[in-house]
C-alpha cells in the first residue's frame, strides 16, 4: 500500500480542486479574450482546459482507487480581460501546479506504478504548459 494514504488523499483532493479551478479559469479566459491574437489564444486556452479536465478525471480515479472520495470543491480562480495579464496569471498557476505535483510525486514510491505514472503524466503536461506560456509572454 502507498505510505500515508490519508495524507496522500488530502493532497490528491487538493490537486483535484486546483484542476477544477484551472479548467474553469482557462475556459472563462477563452470566453473573454479579445485582440489581434485572440483566435489562437482562445483555441489554446480551450485545449489546455481539456488537459485540465483529463487531469481531474485521472485524480478522481486515483482517489477512488485509494479508498477516498473525490472532492467537488473548486480552488481559487483568477481571470483578467487583458490577454497578456491572463497568460501571466496562467503561467504562475501552472508553475505552482508543477511544484505541487513534484511534491506529491516525491511521496510515492516507484513500486506503485499506476499512481506514480498518473501523477507523472499530470506533471509532464503542466511542465509543457509552463514552457508554452513562457514563450507567449516572451520568456
C-alpha distance (Angstrom), angle and dihedral (degrees) to the residues before:
residue distance angle dihedral
X1 . . .
X2 3.77 . .
X3 3.81 113.0 .
X4 3.83 114.9 -105.3
X5 3.80 97.0 3.4
X6 3.82 93.1 -177.3
X7 3.80 92.6 57.3
X8 3.79 91.0 45.2
X9 3.81 91.9 50.1
X10 3.80 90.3 52.4
X11 3.81 90.6 51.3
X12 3.80 93.9 44.9
X13 3.79 90.3 51.4
X14 3.80 89.4 48.5
X15 3.80 87.8 52.9
X16 3.80 89.5 49.0
X17 3.82 90.3 54.4
X18 3.80 88.3 51.0
X19 3.81 92.7 49.8
X20 3.82 92.1 49.7
X21 3.81 90.2 49.9
X22 3.78 92.9 45.3
X23 3.79 92.6 52.1
X24 3.81 91.8 50.2
X25 3.80 90.9 44.6
X26 3.81 93.8 52.9
X27 3.82 93.8 44.2
X28 3.80 92.5 48.1
X29 3.78 90.9 46.6
X30 3.80 89.5 51.1
X31 3.80 89.5 52.8
X32 3.82 94.9 52.7
X33 3.81 100.4 36.3
X34 3.81 114.6 119.1
X35 3.77 135.8 166.3
X36 3.78 142.9 73.3
X37 3.80 96.1 -46.1
X38 3.77 96.7 33.6
X39 3.80 97.8 115.5
X40 3.80 94.8 59.5
X41 3.78 93.5 40.0
X42 3.81 92.5 49.1
X43 3.80 90.6 51.4
X44 3.79 92.0 49.4
X45 3.80 93.7 46.4
X46 3.81 89.0 52.6
X47 3.80 91.6 47.8
X48 3.80 92.4 50.7
X49 3.83 89.3 47.5
X50 3.81 86.4 57.8
X51 3.80 89.6 53.1
X52 3.80 89.6 51.5
X53 3.82 90.6 51.4
X54 3.82 88.8 52.3
X55 3.81 90.3 49.8
X56 3.80 90.4 51.4
X57 3.79 90.4 51.5
X58 3.81 91.4 50.1
X59 3.80 91.3 49.6
X60 3.80 92.7 48.3
X61 3.81 90.1 52.4
X62 3.81 93.2 48.8
X63 3.82 92.5 46.1
X64 3.80 91.1 53.3
X65 3.82 91.2 44.8
X66 3.82 88.4 56.1
X67 3.80 90.9 51.3
X68 3.79 97.3 -102.1
X69 3.78 135.3 122.8
X70 3.81 118.0 -115.7
X71 3.79 114.7 -120.5
X72 3.79 123.7 -119.8
X73 3.81 93.5 -159.2
X74 3.78 118.7 116.8
X75 3.80 122.5 -140.2
X76 3.80 126.8 -134.1
X77 3.79 117.8 -53.8
X78 3.80 126.1 -156.0
X79 3.78 125.5 -176.4
X80 3.79 133.5 170.0
X81 3.82 131.7 -165.4
X82 3.82 91.4 -137.6
X83 3.82 108.9 84.3
X84 3.81 95.5 -145.2
X85 3.80 91.6 49.4
X86 3.81 89.0 47.8
X87 3.80 91.1 53.7
X88 3.81 90.3 47.5
X89 3.82 90.8 51.0
X90 3.80 90.8 49.0
X91 3.80 91.3 46.7
X92 3.81 91.9 55.1
X93 3.81 89.9 46.3
X94 3.81 91.9 51.1
X95 3.82 92.2 47.2
X96 3.80 89.8 51.9
X97 3.80 88.7 48.0
X98 3.80 91.9 52.8
X99 3.81 91.0 53.1
X100 3.80 91.1 46.7
X101 3.82 93.9 52.5
X102 3.80 92.2 44.8
X103 3.80 87.3 57.1
X104 3.81 91.1 51.2
X105 3.79 92.8 45.5
X106 3.80 89.7 55.0
X107 3.82 89.5 58.0
X108 3.81 93.8 55.7
X109 3.77 121.2 76.2
X110 3.78 117.4 -139.6
X111 3.81 90.2 -117.6
X112 3.84 85.9 78.2
X113 3.80 93.8 65.1
X114 3.82 100.7 168.9
X115 3.79 94.3 54.2
X116 3.80 93.0 37.3
X117 3.81 93.5 50.7
X118 3.81 92.4 44.6
X119 3.81 91.9 55.9
X120 3.80 91.2 40.8
X121 3.84 89.6 54.7
X122 3.81 91.9 51.6
X123 3.81 90.2 46.8
X124 3.80 92.2 51.1
X125 3.81 91.9 50.6
X126 3.80 90.6 48.7
X127 3.81 91.3 50.1
X128 3.82 89.3 51.6
X129 3.81 89.4 51.2
X130 3.80 89.8 52.2
X131 3.81 91.9 51.6
X132 3.79 92.7 48.6
X133 3.80 95.1 45.7
X134 3.82 90.2 48.1
X135 3.79 88.7 56.1
X136 3.81 90.0 50.2
X137 3.80 92.2 54.3
X138 3.80 92.3 43.4
X139 3.81 100.3 -107.5
